Amino acid sequence: MASNKNKLDAQFKLYEGTKYRYGGTDKSGFDCSGYVNKVYKDAFSIQLPRMTKDIAKEGKKVSKSNLKPGDLVFFRPTSRYRHVGIYMGNGEFMHSSTSKGVIKSRLDNVYWKKKYRYARRILSK
C-alpha cells in the first residue's frame, strides 16, 4: 500500500504547473482550497469543505515541529486572505500559488515563514 508521501508525490506530479484560477477545482486551474480538495479526494477519498476557512475547522491542530506528510498547513498572506497547502515532508508543502500555480514551497522560505499560522491533521496515519 502506498504511503501518504507517495500518494502526495503522485498527485503533485499530475498537477505540477497547473495555473492558478480563483474558484478553480480542476486541471484547467485551481485556487488553493480547490487544489487541496482535489488531492484529498483523489489520494485519500476524503471530501473536505470547499472554502479554506471551513477546511481550517477540520481535523485536529498539530504543531509545526510535529508535521507529517498530508497535514494541512495554513497561512495568512494578508488580513483578508487565507491560504492552505499540504505538507509533503522535509520542510516542503505543495499548494496552488496565485503567481506560479501548483508548486512546492518551503516552510522556512522567508515569505511563508512569516505568514504561517497553524497546521491541522485530517489523516489518522
C-alpha positions as CSV (number, residue, x, y, z in Angstrom):
1,M,0.0,0.0,0.0
2,A,1.4,3.4,-1.0
3,S,2.4,5.8,1.8
4,N,0.8,9.2,2.2
5,K,4.0,10.7,0.9
6,N,3.9,8.6,-2.2
7,K,0.3,9.4,-2.8
8,L,1.0,13.1,-2.5
9,D,4.1,12.9,-4.8
10,A,1.9,11.3,-7.4
11,Q,-0.8,14.0,-7.1
12,F,1.9,16.7,-7.3
13,K,3.4,15.2,-10.5
14,L,-0.1,15.1,-12.0
15,Y,-0.9,18.7,-11.4
16,E,2.5,20.5,-11.2
17,G,2.4,23.8,-13.0
18,T,-1.4,23.9,-13.3
19,K,-2.2,27.6,-13.4
20,Y,-4.0,29.4,-10.5
21,R,-7.6,30.2,-11.1
22,Y,-9.8,31.7,-8.4
23,G,-12.7,29.3,-7.8
24,G,-10.9,26.6,-9.8
25,T,-11.2,22.9,-8.8
26,D,-9.7,21.0,-11.8
27,K,-6.8,20.8,-14.3
28,S,-7.9,24.0,-16.0
29,G,-6.9,25.9,-12.9
30,F,-7.0,25.6,-9.1
31,D,-7.3,28.0,-6.2
32,C,-5.6,26.9,-3.1
33,S,-8.6,25.2,-1.5
34,G,-9.7,23.7,-4.8
35,Y,-6.3,22.0,-5.1
36,V,-6.3,20.7,-1.6
37,N,-9.8,19.4,-2.1
38,K,-8.9,17.6,-5.3
39,V,-5.8,16.0,-3.8
40,Y,-7.6,14.8,-0.7
41,K,-10.4,13.4,-2.7
42,D,-8.2,11.6,-5.3
43,A,-5.4,10.4,-2.9
44,F,-7.3,9.7,0.2
45,S,-11.0,9.5,-0.7
46,I,-11.7,12.3,1.7
47,Q,-14.2,15.1,0.9
48,L,-13.2,18.4,2.5
49,P,-15.2,21.5,2.7
50,R,-14.7,23.8,-0.3
51,M,-13.6,27.0,1.5
52,T,-10.2,27.5,3.3
53,K,-11.9,28.9,6.4
54,D,-14.1,25.8,6.6
55,I,-11.3,23.4,5.9
56,A,-9.5,25.1,8.8
57,K,-12.1,23.6,11.2
58,E,-11.5,20.0,10.2
59,G,-9.2,17.5,11.9
60,K,-7.0,18.4,14.9
61,K,-4.3,21.0,15.4
62,V,-0.7,19.8,15.1
63,S,2.5,21.7,16.0
64,K,4.8,22.8,13.2
65,S,7.6,20.6,14.8
66,N,5.3,17.5,14.5
67,L,4.2,17.8,10.9
68,K,3.7,14.7,8.8
69,P,3.0,14.3,5.0
70,G,-0.6,15.1,4.4
71,D,-1.1,17.6,7.2
72,L,-2.7,20.8,6.1
73,V,-0.7,24.0,6.6
74,F,-2.5,27.3,6.8
75,F,-1.1,30.8,6.1
76,R,-2.4,34.4,6.4
77,P,-0.8,36.3,3.5
78,T,-3.0,39.4,4.1
79,S,-5.6,40.3,6.7
80,R,-8.4,39.4,4.2
81,Y,-6.8,36.3,2.6
82,R,-6.2,32.8,3.9
83,H,-4.1,30.2,2.1
84,V,-3.8,26.4,2.5
85,G,-1.3,23.8,1.3
86,I,-0.4,20.2,2.0
87,Y,2.7,19.3,3.9
88,M,5.0,16.9,1.9
89,G,7.7,16.2,4.4
90,N,11.3,17.6,4.5
91,G,10.0,21.1,5.2
92,E,8.1,21.3,1.9
93,F,4.4,21.9,1.1
94,M,2.5,21.8,-2.1
95,H,-0.1,24.4,-3.0
96,S,-1.7,26.5,-5.7
97,S,0.2,29.8,-5.7
98,T,-1.5,32.8,-7.3
99,S,1.6,33.7,-9.2
100,K,3.0,30.2,-10.2
101,G,0.1,27.8,-10.0
102,V,0.7,24.3,-8.4
103,I,4.2,24.3,-6.9
104,K,6.2,23.1,-3.9
105,S,7.4,25.7,-1.5
106,R,9.5,25.5,1.7
107,L,8.0,26.3,5.1
108,D,11.3,28.1,6.0
109,N,11.1,30.3,3.0
110,V,11.3,33.9,4.3
111,Y,7.8,34.8,3.0
112,W,5.9,31.6,4.1
113,K,7.7,31.5,7.4
114,K,6.3,35.0,8.3
115,K,2.8,34.1,7.0
116,Y,2.5,30.7,8.6
117,R,-0.4,30.4,11.1
118,Y,-1.0,26.7,12.1
119,A,-1.4,23.1,10.8
120,R,-4.2,20.6,11.1
121,R,-4.2,16.8,10.7
122,I,-7.0,15.1,8.9
123,L,-5.3,11.8,8.2
124,S,-5.1,9.3,11.1
125,K,-1.9,7.5,9.9
